Amino acid sequence: MNGAQDLGGMMGFGPVRPEPEGELFHAAWERRALAVTLAAGALGQWNIDASRHARETLPPGEYLTSSYYAIWIKGLEKLLLQRGLVSEEELASGQARQPGPALPALRAEQVAPVLARGTQYDRPATAPARFAVGDAVRTRHFNPAHHTRLPRYARGRQGVVDKVHGVFVFPDSHAHGQGEAPQWLYTIRFTAAELWGEGADPTLTVSIDAWESYLVAL
């Protein structure tokens, strides 16, 4: 969707200032925010794409004035409310008012192995890939109200297929409970001039991963 999270190529936000390598948290509560978000995800009530979409739907003013892990917590609160796992009163008070639903839980000794294993999102191909390495393609120019992994700055732009990754779950449908709808996934390379126009660094290229339905042949 076109939300405050999609800032690629927008001006007026100042330079990107990378943080020191290995600096993961700025305060103790941020560690807890990450742990709580991962633990809640293990309840199986939503998937990673739904979680991303919840964060994207924060009002722009709130999103842009919140820190990274504050955005995570606010997105988690939305998901918990939507699934009826907490109430507004419980969030306000920080205390449970009634017993929660019986849901599966991980024991402490299970957490590290589960996180290390991760989740597989690749799927078997049921049709051949439409594109091959070296093909010229153009991305679709659309403005969806739903979750998408195609950034605004790369929509309606011409690029070249650099890599064919295989078939993966399609986040645009997965985020909204519409099934996995797996598609072929490609790396598409763009010149800076194609994305940013004249005056762009002629030595610069930008690559993104794009699902097949984002692309049209040239």
N, C-alpha and C positions, 0 to 999 in steps of 0.2 A: 504494500500500500504506500501511498505518498504521505509519509509521516515525518515527524521531526528527526527520526533516526536516520533518514536517508539524506545525508549531508554531502555526499561526494560531489566535488566540483563547485559547491556553493561558496560564495565570497562573504567576507565580513565577519568570519569567526576567528580570524587570526591564524598564526602558523601552528602547525602540528608540533607539539613538544613531546617527543618520546620520553617515557619514564625510564629510570635505570633498570637494566636487565635484572630480572629476579625479584624486583620489588612488586609483590603480588597484592599486598594489603596496606592500607594507610591507617587503619584503626582495628581494634580487636573485634568490633561489631561486624566488620566486613567479612571476617572469617566465618562468623556465625551465619551471616546472610547467605553465603555460598553453601554452607552445610545444610541449612534449612531448605533452601531451594532444591538442592539435590535430593534430600530426603523426601520432600513432598513429591518430586517427580517420580520417585520409586513407588509411590502409591498406585501408579498406573491409571490415574484419572485423566491424564492428558499426555501429549507427546511433545517432543522438543520444538516442533514447528508451532504448535499451539502456544507454547511458552514464549517463543519469540514474538508471536503476534500479540499476546497480551501486553508485552512491554511496548510494542509499537503503537498501541492504541491509547497510550497515555496522552493527555492534552499536550500540545507542543510546548507551551510555556512551562508546564511542570516537567516535561522530559528534559528540556534544555537547561533547567536550573537544578536538576538532580544529579547526584554523583552516580557512578557506574553501578555500584551495588545497591544504592537507593532505588534505582530503576528496577533492578532485579526484585527487590522486596515488594515494590508497588505492583509489579506485574504478577507476582505470586499472590498477593492479596486479591487481585481481580479473579484469578483462577480459583482460589479457595472459595470465594463468595459465589462465583458462577456455579460451582459444583455442590454448593450447599454444605461444604465442610466446616465453615465457620459462619458466624453472623456478624453484622455490622457492630452490634453491641460487644461481641467478644473481641473484635479487632480494636475497638475504642478502649476497652478496659484492659486488654492483655490477659484476660482470664477466661477459661472455658466456662460456659454457663450450663452446658448439658453434655452428656457423653457423646462422643463422636461416633460415626458409623464404623462398623468392624471392617477394617481394610488390612491387606497384607503388609507386613513390616519386615525389614531386614534386621537381623541380629548384628550386633557390633562387629563380630568377627567376619561377617559376610560383606561388609561395606567395601573394604579395599579390593577384594577379588572382583566384585561386581563393577566397580569403577574402572578397574584395569581392563576388564573385558570389553567394556563399552557396548554399543549397540550397532548392529550391522544394518546398513541401509541400502546395500546393493541387492539387486534382484536378478533372476534369470531373464535373459532377453527372449521376447516372444515374437520379435520382428527385427529385420536388419536395420542398422543405423542408416539414417537418411543422408548423413554427411560423413566426409572422410577428411583426414589431415590435408591441409592445403586448399580446401574449398572456401570460396568467398561466400559470405553470408551477411544478412542484415538482421538485426534484432527488431522485434516488434516494437511499435510505438504505441503504448497503451498506458492508461492511468487507472489501475485497478483499485477497488475499495478493499480487496482482500489481501492477504499476505502474499508477497512475491519475493523471489531472490534476484530479480533482475533490477539493478539500480537505475534510478532515473537518468543519470548521466550517460548510461550506455544504451538507452532505448532509441530505436530508429537509427542506429549507427552501423556502418559497414566494417566488418572485420574478417579475420581468417581463422579457420579451425586449426588449432595448434595440437590438440590432443583429443582422443576419443576415450573416455574413462570407462564406459560400460553403462549399465542400466541402474538407476537409483530411484528411490521414493521421491515423488514430486511434491515439494513442500507447499505449493500453492493450494493443493487440495487436501493434503495431509493436515494442515493447520486448522482446517474447518470441519473435520470429521467426515470428509467426503471420500475417504479411501486413500490408498497409497498411490494409485495411478502411476506406476513406475514408468520412467522415460529414459532415453539415452541422455547422457550428460557429456558435455564438451568443454574444453578450454578454448575460449575465443580471444584472439589478440587484436588490439586496436592501436592505431597510431595516435599519438597525442593530438595531432592536428584534427583527426576525425572526431575526437571527443571534445576538444577545447577550442578548436578553430585556429585561425591564423595567429601567429605569435607564440604558439606552443613550442616547446622544446622539440626540435626535429629528431633528436636521438632517443626520445622517450617513447616507450610502448606500455600499454596497460592490458593485462589479461584478467578475464573473469571466467568463472565456471557458469555455464548456461545450459538449461534443459532444452530438449529438442523443440518443444512447443513455443519457446521464445524466439525461434530462428526461422527465417525464410531464405530460400536459395536465391542466388543472383545469377 
